[in-house]
Amino acid sequence: MKENKATTQDNAGTKSKKTNKVLNIVVNVVLIVAIVFAVICTYVSFVTSSGNGVPSIFGLRLLSIQTPSMKPTINDGDLAIATSVDPEDLRPGDIITYWTVIQGERVLNTHRIENIYDGGGVLIFETKGDANTLADPLTVHQKEIVGKYQFRIPGVGKVFDYLQTKTGFLIVVVIPVFLFFIFHLIQFFRVLFEYQNVKNRIQFEKERDAAEEEQSDEARKAQERAALEEEIRAQLRAEMLANMEKEKTDNTSNEG
């Protein structure tokens, strides 16, 4: 019964360790993905909002769509993905991302090419949003083209826009990093405590073994002392018996 109980406890301990290991891996993966996503979002949001240019990751240019002018192809709140392109390779019908001026502000826009004109050694592009009835009032110089639209990620553009707020940065960036730090801090102290427990257990076992060895030595010495005392008593008894026999013999001789 004791062996079965010990085996059950060992199996339970093994399963618990495996569960904790899997849980640690899952939490690590989730937190790392969250942090990587937060860093990417922060980078894209910062570059977009600061006006330094178009954020690019591995050659992909990311743009948060702000208006519904390209519906149903691209919706407002989507994240548009574009790649670099040679203006001479563009054709009417292609969707491009480019710099333009809207309400007196230089901004990025993503519209479809309607026509292409020769501007005397340079290409001039006429664009229009799919949801608009009229072409854009301003044409696009080839130098203003940022890239050619490839695909979109629905709704993700809103995430980048949200990151530009203090609350968004706190939730998407600061909190995941803080949780990652706290989780690994807890893991560190857990390992430290386990190490200390193992160290204390080893020390206890050493002290116990030393005490048992000392008790064993004392018991052995006590047995040796007892054996020696018994041997001495036996010798004394033998000597006493011999003396008594001698006295009897002497007395008998004197009487005769």
TIDO-23704 format. One line per field, with one value per atom (N, C-alpha, C, O): x, y, z. Coordinates in steps of 0.05 Angstrom, whole numbers, always signed. Layout:
<sites>
c1	(X,...)
c2	(Y,...)
c3	(Z,...)
</sites>
This chain:
<sites>
c1	(+16,+0,+17,+11,+38,+56,+69,+72,+78,+91,+72,+80,+47,+27,+22,+19,+20,+15,+39,+35,+63,+87,+87,+94,+80,+80,+59,+64,+36,+15,+24,+19,+37,+47,+68,+69,+86,+106,+94,+102,+73,+60,+46,+46,+33,+20,+40,+35,+63,+84,+95,+100,+98,+108,+88,+95,+62,+41,+40,+36,+43,+42,+66,+62,+89,+112,+108,+115,+97,+92,+71,+74,+50,+30,+42,+36,+58,+71,+89,+91,+103,+122,+106,+114,+84,+68,+56,+55,+46,+35,+55,+49,+80,+101,+107,+110,+108,+113,+91,+96,+66,+43,+43,+40,+47,+48,+71,+67,+94,+117,+111,+117,+99,+93,+73,+77,+52,+32,+43,+38,+59,+70,+90,+91,+107,+126,+112,+120,+91,+76,+63,+63,+52,+40,+60,+54,+84,+105,+114,+118,+119,+127,+106,+113,+81,+59,+58,+54,+62,+61,+84,+80,+108,+131,+125,+131,+115,+109,+88,+91,+67,+45,+56,+49,+73,+84,+101,+99,+118,+135,+119,+124,+99,+82,+67,+66,+56,+40,+57,+48,+81,+99,+108,+106,+116,+125,+103,+107,+79,+56,+48,+43,+47,+37,+58,+51,+83,+104,+110,+123,+100,+104,+132,+140,+147,+174,+174,+195,+151,+150,+130,+113,+134,+116,+130,+152,+119,+132,+134,+116,+158,+163,+175,+194,+163,+173,+177,+159,+203,+210,+200,+192,+202,+195,+165,+157,+149,+120,+115,+122,+101,+94,+65,+47,+62,+37,+23,+36,-3,-18,-46,-61,-53,-79,-99,-95,-120,-139,-159,-171,-161,-177,-205,-223,-209,-235,-246,-232,-272,-285,-284,-301,-266,-266,-259,-264,-248,-241,-259,-253,-282,-301,-312,-315,-318,-316,-288,-284,-270,-244,-228,-217,-227,-214,-232,-243,-236,-253,-237,-214,-250,-237,-233,-250,-209,-202,-185,-174,-183,-166,-136,-130,-119,-90,-83,-84,-75,-67,-37,-21,-31,-3,+5,-8,+27,+37,+66,+80,+76,+105,+116,+101,+142,+155,+150,+148,+149,+143,+156,+159,+164,+175,+151,+134,+149,+125,+120,+97,+141,+136,+122,+112,+122,+108,+79,+64,+70,+42,+24,+32,-1,-21,-47,-52,-65,-91,-106,-105,-118,-131,-115,-126,-89,-73,-80,-88,-77,-82,-55,-38,-51,-26,-29,-50,-8,-6,+13,+35,+5,+21,+17,-3,+35,+32,+15,+18,-3,-20,-27,-19,-41,-49,-80,-94,-89,-118,-123,-113,-140,-147,-122,-120,-103,-79,-58,-38,-62,-44,-33,-48,-6,+6,+2,+12,-12,-19,-15,-11,-17,-16,-44,-63,-47,-73,-69,-48,-90,-90,-114,-137,-110,-132,-123,-100,-143,-138,-130,-141,-112,-103,-125,-135,-133,-152,-138,-145,-119,-104,-75,-69,-58,-29,-22,-28,-9,-1,+29,+42,+39,+67,+70,+59,+85,+88,+114,+125,+125,+150,+174,+189,+176,+199,+191,+207,+168,+159,+130,+117,+121,+94,+76,+83,+52,+32,+8,-1,-2,-23,-49,-48,-70,-97,-109,-109,-119,-129,-158,-168,-171,-198,-205,-196,-220,-229,-251,-268,-252,-273,-301,-321,-303,-330,-336,-358,-318,-322,-333,-327,-348,-359,-340,-341,-323,-305,-276,-270,-258,-230,-219,-232,-196,-184,-177,-168,-180,-174,-144,-137,-128,-99,-87,-94,-71,-57,-32,-25,-21,+2,+27,+27,+48,+74,+87,+82,+102,+113,+131,+134,+143,+160,+145,+156,+118,+102,+91,+78,+96,+85,+102,+126,+89,+102,+103,+123,+82,+81,+56,+37,+55,+31,+17,+29,-9,-26,-26,-29,-23,-23,-47,-61,-51,-73,-79,-66,-100,-108,-112,-118,-110,-117,-140,-137,-164,-188,-186,-179,-193,-195,-170,-170,-147,-122,-113,-99,-121,-114,-124,-112,-147,-158,-140,-138,-126,-108,-85,-77,-74,-52,-61,-46,-85,-96,-99,-93,-109,-113,-87,-85,-65,-39,-28,-11,-39,-30,-40,-32,-59,-70,-54,-42,-54,-40,-52,-37,-78,-92,-84,-78,-84,-76,-48,-42,-30,-2,+1,+17,-14,-13,-22,-10,-45,-57,-42,-37,-33,-21,+9,+20,+22,+51,+60,+74,+52,+63,+54,+70,+28,+17,+29,+38,+31,+43,+73,+81,+87,+115,+117,+134,+99,+98,+91,+104,+72,+64,+86,+91,+100,+123,+145,+156,+150,+170,+161,+177,+136,+126,+126,+134,+118,+117,+145,+148,+165,+192,+204,+222,+196,+205,+195,+209,+169,+157,+171,+177,+177,+191,+219,+228,+232,+259,+258,+274,+239,+237,+228,+236,+211,+203,+226,+230,+243,+267,+286,+298,+288,+306,+296,+312,+270,+259,+262,+269,+258,+262,+291,+296,+309,+337,+344,+359,+332,+338,+326,+338,+302,+290,+306,+310,+316,+333,+359,+368,+370,+395,+390,+406,+367,+361,+356,+363,+343,+337,+363,+366,+381,+407,+422,+434,+422,+435,+423,+437,+396,+382,+389,+394,+390,+397,+426,+432,+444,+471,+473,+486,+459,+459,+446,+455,+425,+411,+429,+431,+443,+461,+484,+492,+494,+516,+506,+521,+481,+470,+466,+473,+456,+452,+478,+481,+499,+525,+537,+549,+532,+542,+528,+541,+502,+487,+496,+497,+502,+511,+538,+543,+556,+582,+579,+593,+561,+557,+546,+554,+527,+515,+537,+538,+554,+575,+595,+603,+602,+620,+608,+621,+581,+567,+568,+572,+563,+564,+592,+596,+612,+640,+646,+659,+637,+641,+627,+637,+601,+586,+600,+601,+611,+625,+650,+656,+665,+689,+683,+697,+662,+654,+646,+653,+631,+623,+647,+649,+666,+691,+706,+717,+708,+722,+707,+720,+680,+665,+669,+672,+670,+674,+702,+705,+722,+749,+749,+762,+736,+735,+721,+730,+698,+685,+703,+703,+717,+735,+757,+764,+768,+789,+779,+792,+754,+742,+737,+742,+727,+722,+749,+750,+769,+795,+806,+817,+803,+813,+797,+809,+771,+755,+763,+764,+767,+776,+803,+807,+820,+847,+845,+859,+827,+824,+813,+821,+794,+783,+804,+806,+821,+842,+862,+871,+869,+888,+876,+890,+851,+838,+837,+841,+832,+830,+857,+859,+878,+906,+913,+926,+906,+912,+898,+909,+873,+858,+870,+870,+881,+892,+919,+932)
c2	(-24,+0,+25,+45,+25,+48,+53,+76,+31,+34,+45,+63,+36,+46,+76,+92,+83,+112,+129,+151,+119,+135,+137,+158,+116,+116,+136,+152,+136,+156,+184,+202,+189,+216,+225,+248,+206,+212,+218,+237,+203,+208,+235,+249,+241,+267,+290,+310,+286,+307,+310,+333,+288,+290,+304,+321,+297,+311,+340,+357,+347,+375,+391,+413,+378,+391,+395,+416,+375,+377,+399,+415,+400,+421,+449,+467,+452,+478,+486,+509,+466,+471,+480,+500,+466,+474,+501,+518,+507,+533,+555,+576,+550,+570,+576,+599,+555,+558,+575,+593,+568,+582,+611,+629,+617,+645,+660,+683,+647,+660,+667,+690,+648,+653,+675,+693,+675,+696,+723,+742,+725,+750,+761,+784,+742,+751,+760,+781,+746,+754,+782,+799,+785,+811,+834,+855,+828,+849,+855,+879,+834,+839,+855,+874,+847,+861,+890,+908,+894,+921,+938,+961,+926,+941,+949,+971,+929,+935,+957,+976,+954,+974,+1002,+1022,+1003,+1028,+1041,+1065,+1024,+1034,+1046,+1068,+1030,+1039,+1064,+1083,+1064,+1087,+1112,+1133,+1109,+1132,+1144,+1168,+1126,+1136,+1149,+1170,+1137,+1148,+1175,+1194,+1177,+1202,+1224,+1247,+1217,+1237,+1251,+1271,+1238,+1250,+1245,+1259,+1226,+1221,+1204,+1202,+1192,+1175,+1153,+1154,+1131,+1109,+1086,+1078,+1075,+1053,+1028,+1022,+1016,+992,+970,+975,+946,+922,+900,+891,+892,+872,+878,+861,+904,+913,+918,+927,+913,+918,+945,+950,+962,+988,+987,+978,+997,+995,+1022,+1042,+1022,+1047,+1042,+1025,+1058,+1056,+1073,+1097,+1060,+1074,+1090,+1079,+1115,+1133,+1139,+1146,+1136,+1144,+1120,+1101,+1121,+1099,+1103,+1092,+1120,+1127,+1103,+1105,+1081,+1058,+1034,+1012,+1039,+1017,+1008,+1025,+983,+961,+946,+927,+956,+943,+945,+926,+970,+975,+991,+1011,+983,+997,+1015,+1010,+1036,+1053,+1036,+1021,+1039,+1022,+998,+985,+993,+970,+979,+1003,+959,+964,+956,+932,+975,+970,+963,+976,+942,+934,+939,+930,+955,+962,+954,+952,+951,+946,+967,+979,+970,+989,+981,+958,+1001,+995,+1016,+1040,+1008,+1026,+1039,+1025,+1066,+1079,+1071,+1070,+1064,+1055,+1029,+1022,+1013,+987,+989,+970,+1013,+1017,+1020,+1030,+1010,+1011,+1021,+1019,+1033,+1040,+1016,+994,+1021,+999,+991,+979,+997,+990,+1010,+1033,+1000,+1017,+1025,+1008,+1050,+1060,+1076,+1087,+1077,+1094,+1117,+1112,+1141,+1164,+1188,+1189,+1207,+1232,+1251,+1254,+1265,+1285,+1307,+1305,+1327,+1348,+1348,+1350,+1345,+1345,+1366,+1364,+1385,+1407,+1421,+1427,+1425,+1440,+1424,+1436,+1399,+1382,+1360,+1347,+1356,+1334,+1308,+1303,+1290,+1264,+1242,+1247,+1217,+1194,+1186,+1189,+1176,+1168,+1143,+1138,+1127,+1103,+1102,+1099,+1106,+1106,+1090,+1082,+1086,+1071,+1090,+1112,+1080,+1096,+1096,+1074,+1120,+1122,+1125,+1112,+1144,+1149,+1155,+1163,+1152,+1158,+1177,+1171,+1199,+1219,+1223,+1219,+1230,+1237,+1267,+1284,+1272,+1300,+1312,+1330,+1303,+1313,+1301,+1314,+1275,+1260,+1248,+1232,+1255,+1243,+1233,+1242,+1215,+1205,+1219,+1224,+1226,+1238,+1220,+1209,+1215,+1195,+1209,+1226,+1202,+1211,+1188,+1165,+1194,+1174,+1180,+1202,+1159,+1161,+1139,+1117,+1146,+1126,+1110,+1121,+1084,+1067,+1076,+1072,+1088,+1097,+1125,+1135,+1139,+1166,+1166,+1149,+1187,+1190,+1206,+1203,+1222,+1239,+1232,+1222,+1237,+1233,+1254,+1274,+1248,+1266,+1292,+1292,+1315,+1341,+1345,+1359,+1332,+1335,+1310,+1287,+1313,+1290,+1283,+1298,+1260,+1250,+1248,+1235,+1262,+1260,+1233,+1223,+1222,+1196,+1195,+1174,+1218,+1219,+1217,+1211,+1222,+1222,+1194,+1189,+1175,+1148,+1133,+1132,+1121,+1106,+1077,+1064,+1066,+1037,+1029,+1045,+1004,+992,+975,+958,+979,+964,+934,+926,+917,+888,+875,+859,+881,+868,+885,+904,+877,+891,+872,+848,+883,+867,+882,+904,+871,+885,+893,+877,+918,+928,+934,+948,+925,+928,+958,+966,+972,+1001,+1016,+1035,+1007,+1020,+1016,+1033,+993,+988,+1008,+1019,+1012,+1031,+1060,+1075,+1066,+1093,+1095,+1116,+1073,+1073,+1076,+1087,+1065,+1066,+1095,+1100,+1112,+1140,+1154,+1177,+1142,+1154,+1143,+1121,+1157,+1149,+1123,+1105,+1121,+1097,+1073,+1051,+1076,+1054,+1044,+1020,+1064,+1056,+1042,+1023,+1050,+1038,+1009,+991,+1004,+978,+959,+936,+968,+950,+947,+926,+966,+965,+962,+943,+981,+982,+958,+945,+951,+929,+902,+887,+895,+870,+868,+847,+889,+889,+886,+871,+900,+898,+869,+858,+857,+829,+810,+791,+815,+797,+799,+779,+823,+827,+814,+800,+818,+807,+776,+763,+765,+736,+724,+704,+736,+725,+731,+716,+752,+758,+736,+726,+729,+708,+682,+666,+676,+651,+650,+630,+673,+675,+668,+652,+681,+676,+647,+635,+636,+609,+590,+571,+594,+578,+581,+562,+606,+612,+597,+586,+598,+584,+554,+541,+544,+515,+507,+486,+524,+518,+518,+501,+538,+540,+516,+505,+507,+484,+459,+443,+456,+432,+434,+413,+458,+461,+454,+441,+464,+458,+428,+417,+416,+387,+371,+352,+378,+365,+368,+349,+393,+398,+382,+371,+380,+365,+335,+322,+325,+297,+291,+270,+310,+307,+306,+289,+325,+326,+302,+291,+292,+268,+244,+228,+241,+219,+220,+199,+245,+247,+240,+227,+248,+241,+211,+199,+199,+170,+155,+135,+165,+153,+156,+138,+179,+184,+165,+154,+163,+145,+116,+100,+109,+82,+77,+55,+97,+95,+92,+76,+108,+106,+79,+68,+69,+43,+21,+3,+23,+3,+5,-16,+29,+32,+22,+9,+27,+16,-14,-27,-26,-55,-66,-86,-52,-60,-58,-75,-36,-32,-54,-65,-60,-81,-108,-123,-114,-139,-140,-161,-118,-117,-121,-135,-107,-109,-138,-149,-150,-179,-197,-215,-191,-207,-204,-223,-179,-174,-188,-200,-186,-199,-229,-242,-240,-269,-277,-297,-261,-266,-265,-281,-244,-241,-265,-275,-274,-297,-322,-338,-325,-348,-347,-367,-324,-321,-326,-338,-316,-320,-350,-360,-363,-392,-407,-426,-399,-412,-408,-426,-384,-378,-394,-403,-396,-411,-441,-453,-451,-479,-483,-504,-464,-466,-465,-480,-448,-446,-471,-480,-483,-509,-531,-547,-531,-551,-547,-566,-522,-516,-524,-536,-519,-526,-556,-566,-570,-599,-611,-629,-600,-609,-604,-621,-581,-574,-593,-600,-600,-617,-646,-659,-655,-682,-682,-703)
c3	(+0,+0,+0,-14,+16,+17,-10,-18,-23,-49,-69,-85,-69,-88,-83,-102,-58,-51,-60,-71,-56,-64,-95,-105,-109,-138,-148,-167,-135,-143,-139,-155,-117,-111,-131,-140,-139,-159,-186,-199,-193,-219,-219,-238,-196,-193,-195,-208,-182,-184,-212,-220,-226,-254,-272,-288,-269,-285,-278,-296,-253,-245,-257,-266,-258,-270,-300,-310,-313,-342,-347,-366,-331,-334,-330,-346,-310,-305,-328,-336,-339,-361,-386,-399,-392,-415,-411,-429,-386,-380,-383,-394,-374,-377,-406,-414,-422,-451,-464,-479,-458,-469,-462,-478,-436,-426,-439,-447,-441,-454,-483,-492,-498,-526,-529,-546,-513,-515,-509,-523,-487,-480,-500,-506,-511,-531,-556,-568,-565,-589,-584,-601,-559,-553,-553,-563,-543,-543,-571,-578,-587,-615,-630,-644,-626,-640,-630,-646,-604,-593,-604,-610,-606,-617,-646,-655,-662,-690,-692,-708,-676,-677,-669,-681,-649,-640,-661,-666,-674,-695,-718,-728,-727,-750,-742,-758,-718,-710,-707,-715,-696,-693,-719,-723,-738,-764,-779,-792,-777,-792,-781,-796,-754,-741,-741,-740,-742,-740,-766,-767,-788,-814,-825,-845,-814,-824,-849,-862,-856,-880,-876,-859,-892,-891,-877,-886,-856,-842,-860,-875,-859,-876,-859,-844,-861,-847,-867,-880,-870,-890,-918,-933,-924,-951,-955,-976,-935,-936,-923,-901,-938,-928,-917,-931,-893,-879,-877,-871,-882,-882,-870,-879,-850,-838,-855,-859,-864,-882,-864,-846,-871,-854,-865,-850,-891,-903,-919,-926,-925,-940,-970,-984,-980,-1008,-1027,-1051,-1016,-1032,-1028,-1036,-1014,-1011,-1038,-1056,-1041,-1022,-1023,-1008,-1040,-1042,-1016,-1006,-1005,-979,-962,-971,-937,-919,-900,-895,-890,-870,-845,-837,-832,-809,-817,-800,-843,-852,-852,-852,-852,-855,-883,-890,-900,-928,-929,-916,-944,-948,-976,-995,-979,-1006,-1007,-987,-1032,-1037,-1056,-1072,-1055,-1073,-1102,-1108,-1119,-1147,-1165,-1157,-1189,-1209,-1222,-1233,-1222,-1234,-1263,-1271,-1278,-1306,-1308,-1329,-1286,-1286,-1279,-1281,-1272,-1264,-1288,-1309,-1284,-1306,-1294,-1270,-1311,-1301,-1289,-1300,-1267,-1252,-1227,-1209,-1227,-1204,-1181,-1186,-1157,-1133,-1122,-1117,-1117,-1107,-1082,-1076,-1066,-1042,-1049,-1060,-1044,-1052,-1033,-1018,-1035,-1020,-1036,-1060,-1022,-1035,-1014,-991,-1022,-1004,-1002,-1022,-977,-972,-950,-928,-957,-938,-928,-904,-945,-939,-924,-915,-920,-905,-923,-937,-921,-937,-923,-901,-937,-924,-945,-968,-934,-951,-960,-944,-984,-994,-1011,-1022,-1013,-1028,-1046,-1037,-1073,-1092,-1117,-1120,-1135,-1159,-1182,-1185,-1199,-1222,-1243,-1251,-1253,-1274,-1301,-1321,-1301,-1326,-1320,-1297,-1340,-1337,-1360,-1383,-1353,-1373,-1373,-1353,-1397,-1399,-1393,-1407,-1372,-1363,-1372,-1359,-1395,-1405,-1391,-1378,-1394,-1381,-1355,-1344,-1344,-1319,-1323,-1342,-1306,-1308,-1288,-1265,-1298,-1281,-1280,-1300,-1255,-1251,-1242,-1224,-1255,-1247,-1230,-1239,-1207,-1189,-1181,-1183,-1170,-1161,-1141,-1144,-1121,-1102,-1113,-1128,-1108,-1119,-1111,-1126,-1087,-1078,-1087,-1082,-1100,-1109,-1138,-1153,-1144,-1171,-1189,-1213,-1177,-1192,-1186,-1164,-1205,-1201,-1181,-1176,-1170,-1150,-1164,-1187,-1150,-1162,-1168,-1186,-1152,-1156,-1169,-1160,-1189,-1201,-1184,-1166,-1190,-1173,-1190,-1211,-1181,-1194,-1187,-1165,-1205,-1201,-1176,-1163,-1169,-1145,-1119,-1098,-1121,-1097,-1091,-1070,-1109,-1105,-1084,-1086,-1065,-1043,-1050,-1045,-1061,-1067,-1080,-1083,-1088,-1101,-1081,-1067,-1079,-1060,-1067,-1090,-1046,-1050,-1037,-1050,-1011,-997,-972,-966,-958,-934,-911,-915,-886,-862,-849,-838,-850,-841,-811,-794,-806,-779,-764,-743,-774,-759,-759,-741,-780,-781,-756,-747,-746,-722,-698,-680,-697,-675,-676,-655,-700,-702,-695,-683,-703,-696,-666,-654,-653,-625,-609,-588,-621,-608,-607,-590,-622,-622,-597,-591,-583,-558,-535,-536,-513,-488,-477,-469,-478,-468,-484,-474,-511,-529,-524,-523,-522,-517,-490,-488,-470,-444,-445,-434,-459,-459,-477,-470,-500,-520,-516,-523,-505,-502,-473,-466,-456,-429,-413,-400,-414,-398,-406,-388,-432,-439,-430,-420,-433,-424,-393,-383,-379,-350,-342,-323,-354,-348,-354,-339,-376,-383,-362,-354,-353,-332,-306,-293,-297,-273,-274,-254,-296,-299,-296,-281,-309,-306,-279,-270,-267,-240,-220,-203,-224,-207,-212,-194,-238,-245,-232,-223,-232,-220,-190,-181,-176,-147,-142,-122,-159,-156,-158,-142,-179,-182,-158,-149,-149,-126,-101,-87,-97,-73,-76,-56,-100,-104,-99,-87,-109,-104,-74,-65,-60,-31,-16,+2,-25,-13,-17,+1,-42,-48,-31,-21,-30,-14,+15,+28,+26,+54,+58,+79,+39,+41,+41,+57,+23,+22,+48,+59,+59,+84,+107,+124,+107,+127,+126,+146,+101,+97,+106,+118,+101,+110,+140,+152,+153,+182,+194,+214,+181,+191,+189,+207,+165,+161,+182,+193,+187,+206,+234,+249,+241,+267,+270,+290,+248,+249,+251,+265,+237,+238,+266,+277,+278,+305,+325,+343,+322,+339,+335,+355,+310,+305,+318,+329,+317,+329,+360,+372,+371,+400,+408,+428,+392,+398,+396,+413,+375,+372,+395,+406,+404,+426,+452,+469,+455,+479,+479,+500,+455,+454,+460,+474,+450,+456,+486,+498,+499,+527,+543,+562,+534,+548,+546,+565,+521,+517,+534,+546,+536,+552,+581,+595,+591,+619,+625,+646,+607,+611,+612,+629,+595,+595,+621,+632,+631,+656,+679,+697,+679,+701,+700,+721,+675,+673,+684,+697,+678,+688,+719,+732,+730,+759,+772,+792,+759,+771,+770,+789,+748,+745,+766,+778,+770,+790,+819,+835,+824,+850,+855,+877,+835,+838,+842,+858,+828,+831,+859,+871,+869,+896,+918,+937,+913,+932,+932,+953,+909,+907,+921,+934,+917,+929,+960,+974,+969,+999,+1010,+1031,+995,+1005,+1006,+1025,+985,+984,+1007,+1019,+1012,+1034,+1061,+1077,+1065,+1091,+1095,+1118,+1074,+1075,+1083,+1099,+1071,+1077,+1105,+1118,+1116,+1144,+1164,+1184,+1158,+1176,+1176,+1197,+1154,+1154,+1167,+1169)
</sites>
